Amino acid sequence: MLSSSKIKARSRFIPCSLAMAVAALSVTGHAAGTQSNHDMAIELIEVTAEKLQKVDSETLLSEAPVTRPTHDAGELLRSVTGMTALRRGGRGFEPIIRGQSQANLNIISNGAFNYGACPGRMDPPSTYVGVDSFDSVQVIKGHRSVIHGSGGSGGTLLFEHLRPEFLDGAIQGHVKAGYTSNSELQHQGIDLAAGGDQGYVRVFAARKRSENYEDGSGQIVASAFDSDSWGLVAAWDITANDIIEISHEDSREGDVWYAGNGMDAVFADSRSTTIKWTHDAALGFIDNMEANIYRSDVEHLMDNYTVRNRNMMPNGMAAPSASDTWGGRFLSTIESENSQWRVGVDYQANDRLATLYMDAGKNGSLDMLVARMWPDVEQRQWGVFSELDYQLNDHSSLRLGLRVDDYESSAQTANVSTGMMGATTPSRLYANYYQASPERKDDTAISAVLGWDVDLDEGRRFNANLSRSVRRPDVTEQWIARSAMGRFWVGNPDIDAETHHQLDLSLQQSSGKLEWSATAFYNDVSDYIEQFKQDNATLYRNIDAEIYGTELDAKWQFSSAFSARAGVSYTRGEGDNGDLAQIAPLEARINVDYQAGDWALGAEWLVASRQTHFDPDVDVNEESAGFGVLHVYGHWNITEALLLEAGIENLSDKTYAYHVNSANSDPFNPDAVRVNEPGRQTWVKVRYQF
């Protein structure tokens, strides 16, 4: 894949969803007017029976065939160079961009933030993104814009619904079904849209059922899950220039097995609603405006006896938790012949509560409170921002962005007793380990972006991006308070926010049948938040660190039928105490594809080197082995409306695991193990579009 400017590609068949199989569209474009390449986004959309056309004459597209099914959005993004994802089982993949994850990524779904409710991160935000309903996901690596919320030092993931184009009638949509062997995954989905020029209504739903899979050695890996989701998007053009859009999504996860956690998820339910207003006409000196408000609620229950009886003692442990998020953004745009200026304000509030109970008899009575893991934590953030894209001349453009954020964070019940079985209150834990008190924490942060794009000769483009971003501590790093069975997991109320100073340099070229890009990045981090162990406690501290690496992407179009793609990434992370945790080794992905008319075949070879750099307090305390696996895939357009896709993953039935691995950092199960990837599995998917 080639890093690219932000695009909005649509096929004839709309809506078009991010389902189990995706294709990556890579573009290398010249700046036109005030458009620029500063965001360096990659858009992923699903291949349909109709080929995608070039967005404009200045954009070169690179189509990639379907390569694999996906279980959730985190796994989907493993196909992007420089990205990977932690595997917890069959669900809950944690996205990582250039060695950064969790609170270092801004994950925005239809304009809404949604934070998981599990302290052990069984449910990162990407879990609740319905990949079967979203039409595009833009991956912005690094900190390249100040308009997508605070933080985002690692990058931003923007999941979006595109407006349907009703070309052949007022009602259209698709139905699909899929099956993957090994895990016996069954998947069904439907997506319908009705409307016209004045508005539309779109409804969609998906159902997935999966059993545990076997790795290449025939060992069963806990990964079963049930997943149901549905949603609705409705828009109304209330005037020629004003549009109101309402979207709602509901996700229900149940009986989720985790190989990398000491507990399983009995349920994990999410509800998210967004209302967006767009005014696309001049109002005084402002050329257009948009505003949105959203609410996202998550409820989660994990225990060690309902899904699997993992504790032979008569009493079990259960941890109900919840995360409620709401906020909004107002954005105005002022345009001139050679500039685009975006100014706005946003707000975000998040409340989280997690408690640990002993359940006598394992009957769901939750008899005794053991720990207030998230003691009614409230987080608030206000931000104001301004970002200017300025066309210097016909060959270069500049981006200047500035953002100021005000943060508040507090733990409302840190002084409330946890009962007889609790070792102490959260306040006492904070005092014991950090000599800190649970007073409200306030902070102000300044972020900035400076980007430069220049078109060189012979189809080359150079991009430089310099940024400063501030990432506040997340709820767990600052307020977690777990004391049970002689083990402690305690956040640091006085932990400082991370400050990232990053430099990205990228060179891209498109010349005939060859497209390529090369990127180098360096990130100097002050007050990096490091998780570490002290005796029987998991704790947090600030250190200084640096993260750096490189990425290479290329596509060769040998002939009208044969093409090849390659992506190579390397990331290195070092801190005051040695290697940083969860940093992927050198990885490469090579695809060879053949397409003839209505059918295509391809092969993908994924290679990872041995990782000799690791953090023994978080990673498995040994080097991780390298691996190479081969996948084959293909598709056939049976008719204009009917598409068949199939493939075989891990053709040689190899036993392997990624170095980045969720079991390594699970405080519920401190004995770190690696979660192996599936052994050989075949998959098939059929889709009918109308």
C-alpha positions in Angstrom: 0.0 0.0 0.0 1.1 3.5 -0.6 0.4 6.3 1.9 -2.1 8.6 0.4 -4.1 11.8 0.5 -7.7 11.6 1.8 -10.1 10.4 -0.8 -13.8 9.7 -1.0 -14.3 6.9 -3.5 -17.7 5.5 -4.3 -18.7 2.6 -6.5 -21.8 2.2 -8.4 -23.2 -0.1 -5.8 -23.9 2.1 -2.7 -23.9 1.6 0.2 -20.6 -0.3 0.2 -19.5 -1.7 3.5 -16.3 -2.7 5.3 -17.1 -6.3 5.7 -14.9 -9.3 6.4 -12.9 -8.8 3.2 -11.5 -5.5 2.2 -9.4 -3.9 -0.4 -6.9 -1.1 0.2 -7.0 1.8 -2.2 -3.7 3.7 -2.3 -3.3 7.0 -4.0 -0.5 9.4 -4.8 -2.0 12.7 -5.7 -0.9 16.2 -6.6 -2.3 19.1 -4.6 -5.1 20.8 -6.5 -6.4 24.1 -5.3 -6.4 24.1 -1.5 -6.4 20.3 -1.2 -3.3 18.8 0.3 -1.7 15.5 1.3 -1.1 16.5 4.9 -3.4 13.9 6.4 -1.8 11.0 4.6 -4.9 8.9 4.9 -5.5 5.4 3.6 -9.1 4.5 2.8 -10.2 0.9 3.0 -13.4 -0.1 1.2 -14.8 -3.4 0.1 -14.5 -4.6 -3.5 -17.8 -4.9 -5.2 -18.9 -6.2 -8.6 -18.3 -2.8 -10.2 -14.7 -1.6 -10.4 -13.9 1.7 -8.6 -13.1 4.6 -10.8 -10.4 7.3 -10.3 -11.5 10.0 -8.0 -10.0 12.7 -10.3 -7.4 13.1 -13.0 -4.7 13.8 -10.4 -5.3 10.6 -8.4 -3.7 7.3 -9.1 -5.6 4.3 -7.7 -4.2 0.9 -6.8 -6.8 -1.8 -6.3 -6.1 -4.8 -4.1 -8.2 -7.9 -4.2 -9.9 -9.4 -1.2 -7.4 -11.2 0.9 -9.0 -12.4 4.2 -12.1 -12.3 6.4 -12.0 -10.2 9.5 -13.6 -10.5 12.9 -13.5 -6.9 14.0 -12.1 -3.5 13.0 -8.8 -4.0 14.8 -8.0 -7.2 12.9 -9.1 -5.5 9.7 -6.4 -2.8 10.0 -3.6 -5.4 10.3 -3.4 -5.1 6.5 -2.1 -1.5 6.6 1.7 -1.1 6.6 2.9 0.2 9.9 -0.1 -1.1 11.8 -0.7 -4.3 13.7 -3.2 -5.4 16.4 -3.1 -7.3 19.7 -5.0 -10.6 19.6 -7.1 -11.5 22.7 -8.9 -14.3 21.1 -11.6 -14.0 18.4 -12.6 -10.5 19.4 -11.1 -7.4 21.0 -8.2 -6.7 18.6 -6.3 -3.7 19.8 -5.0 -1.5 16.9 -1.4 -0.3 17.0 0.1 2.3 14.8 3.9 2.7 14.8 4.2 1.3 18.2 1.4 3.4 19.8 -2.0 2.1 20.9 -4.8 2.5 23.4 -5.1 6.2 24.5 -2.5 7.3 21.9 -5.0 6.6 19.1 -8.2 8.6 18.4 -10.8 6.2 17.2 -13.9 8.1 15.9 -17.0 6.3 14.5 -19.4 8.5 12.6 -18.2 11.5 14.6 -18.4 9.8 18.0 -15.8 8.7 20.5 -16.6 5.4 22.3 -14.4 4.0 25.1 -14.5 0.4 26.2 -15.7 -0.5 29.7 -13.2 -3.2 30.6 -10.1 -2.3 32.7 -8.3 -5.2 31.1 -9.2 -3.9 27.6 -11.2 -6.9 26.5 -13.2 -4.3 24.5 -11.0 -1.6 22.9 -13.1 1.0 21.1 -12.6 -0.7 17.7 -14.6 -3.7 19.0 -17.8 -1.8 18.8 -17.2 -0.5 15.3 -19.4 -2.5 12.9 -17.1 -3.2 10.0 -20.1 -4.6 8.2 -21.8 -1.2 8.0 -19.1 1.4 7.6 -18.2 2.4 4.0 -14.7 3.8 4.7 -12.0 4.0 7.3 -9.3 6.6 7.0 -6.1 5.8 8.7 -4.0 8.9 9.6 -0.6 7.8 10.9 1.0 10.1 13.4 -0.3 13.5 14.5 -1.1 15.4 11.3 -4.2 17.4 12.2 -5.6 19.2 15.3 -9.3 18.9 14.3 -9.9 15.3 15.3 -9.8 15.7 19.1 -7.1 16.0 21.7 -4.1 13.6 21.8 -3.9 11.3 18.8 -0.1 11.1 18.9 -0.1 7.6 17.3 -2.7 8.4 14.7 -6.4 8.7 14.0 -8.9 6.2 12.7 -12.0 7.7 11.1 -14.9 5.3 10.4 -17.5 6.9 8.2 -20.9 6.2 6.6 -21.1 7.7 3.1 -24.3 9.1 1.6 -25.9 6.6 -0.7 -26.1 7.4 -4.4 -29.4 6.2 -5.7 -28.5 5.6 -9.3 -30.9 2.7 -10.3 -33.9 3.3 -8.0 -35.1 4.5 -4.6 -34.3 1.2 -2.8 -31.0 -0.7 -2.9 -28.7 -2.7 -0.7 -27.1 -6.0 -0.3 -27.3 -9.3 1.7 -24.3 -11.5 2.4 -23.2 -14.6 4.2 -19.9 -16.1 5.0 -18.2 -19.1 6.6 -14.7 -19.7 8.0 -13.6 -23.2 8.9 -11.4 -24.0 12.0 -13.4 -21.6 14.1 -16.7 -22.5 12.4 -17.4 -18.8 12.1 -20.8 -18.1 10.5 -21.6 -14.6 9.4 -24.8 -13.1 7.9 -25.5 -9.4 7.1 -28.0 -7.2 5.5 -27.8 -3.5 4.4 -30.7 -1.6 2.9 -31.1 2.0 1.9 -34.1 3.9 0.6 -34.4 7.5 -0.4 -33.6 10.1 -3.0 -32.2 13.6 -3.5 -34.0 15.0 -0.4 -32.9 12.4 2.1 -32.6 8.7 2.8 -32.9 6.0 5.5 -30.4 3.2 5.8 -30.7 0.2 8.1 -28.2 -2.6 8.6 -27.6 -5.6 10.8 -25.0 -8.4 11.2 -24.8 -11.6 13.1 -21.6 -13.6 13.8 -21.2 -16.9 15.7 -17.7 -18.4 16.2 -16.4 -21.4 18.1 -12.8 -21.7 19.4 -10.1 -22.2 16.7 -7.1 -24.4 16.7 -3.5 -23.2 16.1 -1.1 -24.9 13.7 -0.3 -27.5 16.4 -3.9 -28.5 16.9 -4.1 -26.8 20.3 -7.5 -25.1 21.0 -7.2 -21.4 21.5 -10.0 -19.8 23.5 -11.7 -17.5 21.0 -15.4 -18.3 20.7 -17.9 -15.4 20.7 -21.4 -14.4 19.7 -21.9 -11.0 18.1 -25.0 -9.1 17.0 -25.2 -5.6 15.7 -27.7 -3.3 14.0 -27.9 0.3 13.1 -29.8 3.1 11.4 -28.7 6.2 9.5 -31.2 8.8 8.3 -30.6 12.1 6.7 -32.9 15.0 5.6 -32.0 17.9 3.4 -34.0 20.5 5.3 -33.0 23.2 2.8 -30.8 23.4 -0.3 -27.8 24.0 2.0 -28.7 22.3 5.3 -28.6 18.6 6.1 -29.5 16.9 9.3 -28.2 13.3 9.8 -29.0 11.0 12.7 -27.2 7.7 13.2 -27.6 5.0 15.8 -25.7 1.8 16.3 -26.2 -1.1 18.8 -23.7 -3.8 19.4 -24.2 -6.9 21.6 -21.3 -9.2 22.4 -21.9 -12.4 24.4 -20.1 -15.4 25.8 -16.7 -14.1 24.6 -13.8 -16.4 25.4 -10.3 -14.8 25.9 -7.1 -16.8 25.7 -5.2 -13.7 27.0 -7.3 -12.8 30.0 -8.0 -14.3 33.5 -11.7 -13.7 32.9 -14.1 -14.0 30.0 -16.8 -11.6 28.9 -20.4 -12.6 29.8 -21.6 -9.7 27.8 -20.3 -6.4 26.3 -23.1 -4.1 25.0 -22.6 -0.8 23.3 -25.1 1.9 22.1 -24.0 5.0 20.2 -26.1 7.9 18.7 -24.9 10.9 16.7 -26.7 13.9 15.4 -24.9 16.0 12.8 -25.9 19.3 11.1 -24.1 20.5 8.0 -24.5 24.0 6.4 -22.9 24.2 3.0 -23.2 27.8 2.1 -21.7 31.1 3.0 -22.7 32.8 6.2 -20.9 36.1 6.5 -17.2 35.4 6.1 -17.7 31.7 6.9 -18.1 29.4 3.9 -19.5 26.3 5.6 -20.2 24.9 9.0 -20.9 21.6 10.7 -21.8 20.6 14.2 -22.4 17.2 15.8 -23.3 15.8 19.2 -23.0 12.2 20.3 -23.6 9.8 23.2 -21.9 6.3 23.5 -22.6 4.0 26.4 -21.0 0.6 27.1 -21.9 -2.0 29.7 -19.6 -4.9 30.3 -19.5 -7.9 32.7 -16.6 -10.3 33.0 -16.1 -13.2 35.4 -14.2 -16.4 35.8 -17.1 -18.9 36.0 -20.1 -18.2 33.6 -18.6 -18.6 30.2 -15.9 -21.0 31.5 -15.6 -22.3 35.0 -12.0 -21.2 35.3 -11.9 -21.3 39.1 -12.4 -24.6 40.9 -13.0 -22.8 44.2 -16.6 -22.5 45.4 -16.5 -18.8 45.0 -16.1 -16.9 41.8 -14.9 -13.4 40.9 -17.0 -11.0 38.7 -16.4 -7.4 37.5 -19.3 -5.4 36.2 -18.2 -2.1 34.5 -19.6 0.7 32.5 -18.3 3.6 30.3 -20.5 6.5 29.3 -19.2 9.1 26.8 -20.8 12.2 25.4 -19.6 15.3 23.6 -19.7 17.2 20.3 -17.8 19.4 17.9 -18.5 22.7 16.0 -16.3 23.2 12.9 -16.4 26.2 10.6 -14.4 26.6 7.3 -13.2 29.8 5.6 -12.0 29.4 2.1 -10.2 31.6 -0.4 -8.5 31.0 -3.8 -5.4 29.5 -2.2 -6.3 28.6 1.4 -8.7 26.7 3.6 -9.0 27.7 7.3 -10.8 25.5 9.8 -11.7 26.8 13.2 -13.7 25.0 15.9 -14.3 23.9 19.4 -15.0 20.4 20.8 -16.0 18.9 24.1 -15.8 15.4 25.5 -17.0 13.8 28.8 -16.4 10.3 30.0 -17.6 8.5 33.2 -16.3 5.1 34.0 -17.1 2.7 36.8 -15.7 -0.8 37.4 -16.0 -2.9 40.5 -14.7 -6.3 41.5 -16.9 -8.7 43.5 -16.6 -12.1 45.1 -19.6 -14.2 44.1 -20.3 -16.9 46.7 -21.7 -20.0 45.0 -21.1 -18.5 41.5 -24.8 -17.7 41.1 -24.6 -14.0 40.1 -25.4 -12.6 43.5 -22.2 -10.6 43.7 -22.1 -11.0 47.5 -19.0 -9.0 48.5 -17.3 -5.9 47.0 -13.6 -6.6 46.7 -12.2 -3.5 44.9 -13.4 -0.3 43.3 -11.3 -0.7 40.2 -12.5 2.5 38.5 -13.9 4.5 41.5 -16.5 6.5 39.6 -14.0 8.3 37.5 -15.1 11.5 35.7 -13.0 12.9 32.8 -13.8 16.2 31.0 -12.0 17.9 28.1 -12.6 21.2 26.3 -10.7 22.1 23.2 -10.4 25.0 20.7 -8.4 24.6 17.5 -7.5 26.4 14.3 -5.9 24.8 11.2 -4.9 26.5 8.0 -4.0 24.8 4.7 -2.3 27.3 2.4 -1.3 26.8 -1.2 2.1 28.5 -1.5 2.4 28.0 -5.3 1.5 25.4 -8.0 3.8 22.9 -6.5 3.7 23.2 -2.7 1.3 23.7 0.2 1.6 24.3 3.9 -0.4 23.3 6.9 -0.4 25.2 10.2 -2.5 23.9 13.1 -2.8 24.9 16.8 -4.9 23.4 19.5 -5.5 24.2 23.2 -7.1 21.7 25.5 -8.3 21.9 29.1 -8.6 18.6 31.1 -10.3 17.7 34.3 -10.2 14.2 36.0 -11.4 13.0 39.3 -12.3 9.8 41.2 -15.6 10.3 43.0 -15.6 7.3 45.3 -11.8 6.9 46.0 -12.4 7.4 49.7 -15.3 4.9 50.0 -14.7 1.6 51.8 -14.4 -1.5 49.7 -15.7 -3.8 52.4 -14.2 -6.6 54.5 -12.6 -8.4 51.6 -11.0 -5.3 50.1 -7.4 -4.6 51.3 -8.0 -0.9 51.4 -9.8 2.0 49.8 -8.5 3.4 46.5 -7.2 6.5 48.4 -5.0 4.3 50.6 -3.6 2.4 47.6 -2.6 5.7 45.9 -1.0 6.9 49.1 0.8 3.6 49.7 2.4 3.4 46.3 2.8 7.0 45.2 2.2 9.2 48.3 -0.6 10.7 46.2 -4.1 11.8 47.0 -7.2 11.4 44.8 -7.8 15.1 44.4 -9.2 16.4 41.1 -6.5 16.8 38.5 -6.6 19.8 36.1 -4.3 20.4 33.2 -4.0 22.6 30.1 -2.2 21.3 26.9 -1.0 22.9 23.7 -0.7 20.9 20.5 0.6 22.0 17.1 1.1 20.8 13.5 3.4 22.1 10.8 3.2 20.3 7.5 4.7 20.9 4.1 3.9 19.2 0.8 5.9 19.8 -2.4 5.6 18.2 -5.8 8.9 17.4 -7.3 9.8 16.4 -10.9 9.0 13.0 -12.5 5.8 12.3 -10.5 7.5 12.6 -7.1 6.1 14.2 -4.0 7.8 15.1 -0.7 6.0 15.6 2.6 7.4 16.8 5.9 5.3 16.9 9.1 6.5 18.3 12.4 4.1 18.1 15.4 3.6 18.5 19.1 0.8 16.6 20.8 -0.2 16.0 24.4 -1.8 12.7 25.5 -3.6 12.8 28.9 -3.4 9.7 31.1 -6.3 7.3 30.6 -8.6 6.1 33.4 -6.5 3.0 34.2 -3.1 4.7 34.2 -4.4 7.4 36.6 -7.1 5.8 38.7 -7.2 2.0 38.6 -7.3 0.6 42.2 -7.4 -3.2 42.4 -6.4 -5.1 45.4 -7.3 -8.8 45.5 -5.7 -12.2 46.4 -2.4 -10.5 47.3 -2.0 -8.7 44.0 -2.2 -5.0 43.4 -2.9 -2.9 40.3 -2.8 0.8 41.1 -2.9 3.9 38.9 -0.9 7.0 39.6 -3.1 10.0 40.3 -0.1 12.3 39.9 1.0 10.9 36.6 1.9 13.5 34.0 0.5 13.7 30.4 2.7 12.4 27.6 4.2 15.1 25.3 5.1 13.9 21.8 7.4 15.8 19.4 7.3 14.0 16.1 8.9 14.4 12.7 7.7 12.5 9.6 9.4 12.6 6.3 7.9 10.9 3.3 8.8 10.6 -0.4 6.3 9.2 -2.9 6.5 8.5 -6.6 4.2 7.3 -9.4 5.8 6.6 -12.7 4.0 4.4 -15.2 3.6 0.9 -13.8 5.4 1.6 -10.5 4.1 3.4 -7.5 6.1 3.6 -4.3 6.5 5.5 -1.0 9.1 5.7 1.7 8.6 7.2 5.1 10.8 7.8 8.1 9.5 9.0 11.5 10.9 10.0 14.8 9.0 10.6 18.0 10.6 12.1 21.1 8.3 11.5 24.1 8.6 13.4 27.4 6.8 11.8 30.3 6.0 8.6 28.5 3.6 6.6 30.7 5.3 3.2 31.4 3.6 0.3 33.1 6.0 -1.6 35.4 5.9 -4.2 38.1 7.1 -3.8 41.7 6.9 -7.0 43.7 3.3 -8.1 43.4 2.0 -4.8 42.1 1.4 -3.4 38.6 2.1 0.4 38.6 2.7 3.4 36.3 5.4 6.0 36.1 6.7 8.7 33.7 9.9 8.2 31.7 11.5 9.8 28.7 11.4 7.7 25.5 11.8 7.7 21.8 10.0 5.8 19.0 11.4 5.7 15.5 11.2 3.7 12.4 10.5 3.5 8.6 7.9 2.2 6.2 8.2 1.2 2.5 5.3 0.6 0.2 5.3 -0.3 -3.5 3.0 -1.5 -6.3 4.1 -2.9 -9.6 1.6 -3.4 -12.5 3.4 -5.8 -14.6 0.6 -6.2 -17.2 -3.1 -5.6 -17.4 -3.6 -8.9 -15.5 -0.6 -9.3 -13.2 0.3 -7.0 -10.3 2.3 -7.1 -7.1 2.3 -5.1 -3.9 4.8 -5.0 -1.0 4.9 -3.3 2.3 7.7 -3.2 4.9 7.7 -1.6 8.3 10.1 -1.3 11.2 9.6 0.4 14.5 11.9 0.7 17.5 11.0 2.0 20.9 13.5 2.8 23.7 13.0 4.4 27.1 15.0 5.3 30.3 14.6 1.7 31.5 15.4 -0.1 28.2 13.1 -1.4 25.4 9.5 -0.2 25.3 6.7 -2.8 25.4 4.5 -4.1 22.6 6.7 -2.9 19.7 6.4 -5.0 16.6 9.6 -6.3 14.9 10.5 -5.9 11.2 7.5 -7.0 9.2 6.8 -7.4 5.5 3.7 -8.2 3.4 4.0 -9.2 -0.3 1.0 -9.8 -2.5 0.9 -11.2 -6.1 -2.4 -10.9 -7.9 -3.9 -12.0 -11.2 -7.1 -10.7 -12.6 -8.9 -11.8 -15.8 -12.3 -10.3 -16.5 -14.7 -11.3 -13.8 -12.4 -13.4 -11.7 -9.1 -13.0 -9.8 -6.6 -15.0 -7.8 -3.9 -13.9 -5.4 -1.4 -14.9 -2.8 -0.1 -13.1 0.2 3.1 -13.8 2.1 3.4 -12.3 5.6 6.8 -12.3 7.2 7.9 -11.1 10.6 11.5 -11.2 12.0 12.5 -12.4 15.5 11.9 -9.7 18.1 14.9 -9.3 20.4 13.7 -6.1 22.0 11.1 -6.4 24.7 10.0 -5.2 28.1 10.0 -8.1 30.6 7.5 -6.3 32.9 4.9 -6.3 30.1 6.0 -8.6 27.3 6.7 -12.3 27.6 10.1 -12.5 29.2 11.9 -13.9 26.2 12.5 -13.2 22.5 9.6 -13.9 20.1 10.2 -16.1 17.1 9.9 -14.8 13.6 7.5 -16.4 11.2 6.4 -16.5 7.6 2.9 -17.6 6.5 1.1 -17.8 3.1 -2.5 -17.0 2.4 -4.3 -17.5 -1.0 -7.5 -15.9 -2.0 -9.7 -15.1 -5.0 -13.1 -13.7 -6.1 -15.5 -14.3 -9.0 -18.2 -11.9 -10.2 -20.8 -14.6 -11.1 -23.2 -11.9 -12.3 -23.2 -8.1 -12.1 -25.0 -8.4 -8.7 -23.5 -11.7 -7.3 -20.0 -11.8 -5.9 -18.2 -15.0 -4.6 -15.0 -14.6 -2.5 -12.9 -17.4 -1.0 -9.5 -18.3 0.3 -7.2 -20.3 2.5 -5.3 -18.7 5.3 -2.1 -20.1 6.8 -1.8 -22.6 3.9 1.1 -24.6 5.5 -0.8 -24.8 8.9 2.0 -23.1 10.7 2.0 -22.5 14.5 2.9 -18.8 15.0 2.0 -15.7 17.1 2.6 -12.0 16.7 5.1 -10.4 19.1 2.5 -7.9 20.2 0.1 -9.9 22.2 -2.6 -9.0 24.7 -1.8 -11.8 27.1 1.5 -10.1 27.8 0.0 -7.1 29.6 -3.1 -8.6 31.4 -2.9 -7.8 35.1 -5.7 -10.4 35.7 -3.3 -13.1 34.5 0.3 -12.0 35.2 1.8 -15.2 33.9 2.3 -13.9 30.3 1.6 -16.3 27.5 1.4 -15.8 23.7 -2.0 -16.2 21.9 -1.3 -18.1 18.8 -2.9 -17.3 15.4 -5.3 -19.7 13.8 -3.9 -22.7 11.9 -5.0 -23.5 8.4 -8.6 -22.3 7.7 -10.6 -21.9 4.6 -13.2 -19.2 4.1 -15.9 -18.3 1.7 -18.3 -15.3 1.3 -21.1 -14.6 -1.0 -22.7 -11.2 -1.6 -25.8 -10.3 -3.5 -26.3 -6.6 -4.4 -29.5 -5.1 -5.6 
